[in-house]
C-alpha cells in the first residue's frame, strides 16, 4: 500500500467510524479502538505502508487531525 493511498483511506474512515459508536464513546474517540475497528472490518491493510516514523504513528496523526484532537500531541 502506498502511503498516500493509506492516508486518504484512514482520513475517510476516521470520519465514518464515529457513526458506529455510542454517544458516550464519541465524546472521547480512541485511536486504539479505531485500530481494533479497522482490523475487525478488514481495513487493517491500510496500516501497512512504509513510513519513517512508523505506519501507526502516521495513521494516529491523521486520525487526530480528522477528529480535531491535535491537542493530544
C-alpha positions as CSV (number, residue, x, y, z in Angstrom):
1,X,0.0,0.0,0.0
2,X,1.3,3.4,-0.8
3,X,1.3,6.0,2.0
4,X,-0.8,8.5,0.1
5,X,-3.5,5.8,-0.6
6,X,-3.4,4.8,3.1
7,X,-3.7,8.4,4.2
8,X,-6.8,9.0,2.1
9,X,-8.5,5.9,3.4
10,X,-7.6,6.4,7.0
11,X,-8.8,10.0,7.0
12,X,-12.1,8.9,5.4
13,X,-12.6,6.0,7.7
14,X,-11.8,8.1,10.8
15,X,-14.7,10.4,9.9
16,X,-17.1,7.5,9.3
17,X,-16.1,5.4,12.3
18,X,-17.7,7.6,15.0
19,X,-21.1,6.9,13.4
20,X,-20.7,3.3,14.6
21,X,-20.1,4.4,18.3
22,X,-22.4,5.2,21.1
23,X,-22.9,8.8,22.1
24,X,-20.6,8.3,25.1
25,X,-17.8,6.8,23.1
26,X,-17.9,9.6,20.5
27,X,-17.0,12.1,23.2
28,X,-13.5,10.7,23.6
29,X,-12.5,8.7,20.5
30,X,-9.5,6.5,20.9
31,X,-7.0,5.6,18.2
32,X,-6.5,2.1,19.7
33,X,-10.3,1.5,19.5
34,X,-10.3,2.8,15.9
35,X,-7.4,0.5,15.1
36,X,-9.3,-2.5,16.5
37,X,-12.3,-1.5,14.4
38,X,-10.2,-1.4,11.3
39,X,-9.0,-4.9,12.0
40,X,-12.5,-6.2,12.7
41,X,-13.8,-4.7,9.5
42,X,-10.9,-5.9,7.3
43,X,-9.4,-2.5,6.8
44,X,-6.1,-3.2,8.6
45,X,-4.3,-3.3,5.3
46,X,-4.5,0.5,5.3
47,X,-1.9,0.4,8.2
48,X,0.6,-1.5,6.0
49,X,2.8,1.2,4.4
50,X,6.3,2.4,4.7
51,X,7.0,5.3,7.0
52,X,10.0,6.9,8.7
53,X,8.1,7.3,11.9
54,X,6.0,4.1,11.5
55,X,2.6,3.5,10.0
56,X,0.8,3.6,13.3
57,X,2.3,7.0,14.2
58,X,1.3,8.5,10.9
59,X,-2.2,6.9,11.0
60,X,-2.8,8.2,14.5
61,X,-1.7,11.7,13.4
62,X,-4.2,11.6,10.5
63,X,-6.9,10.2,12.9
64,X,-6.2,13.1,15.4
65,X,-6.3,15.7,12.6
66,X,-9.6,14.5,11.2
67,X,-11.3,14.3,14.6
68,X,-9.8,17.6,15.9
69,X,-7.7,16.0,18.5
70,X,-4.3,17.5,17.7
71,X,-4.2,19.0,21.3
72,X,-3.3,15.4,22.4
73,X,0.0,15.6,20.7
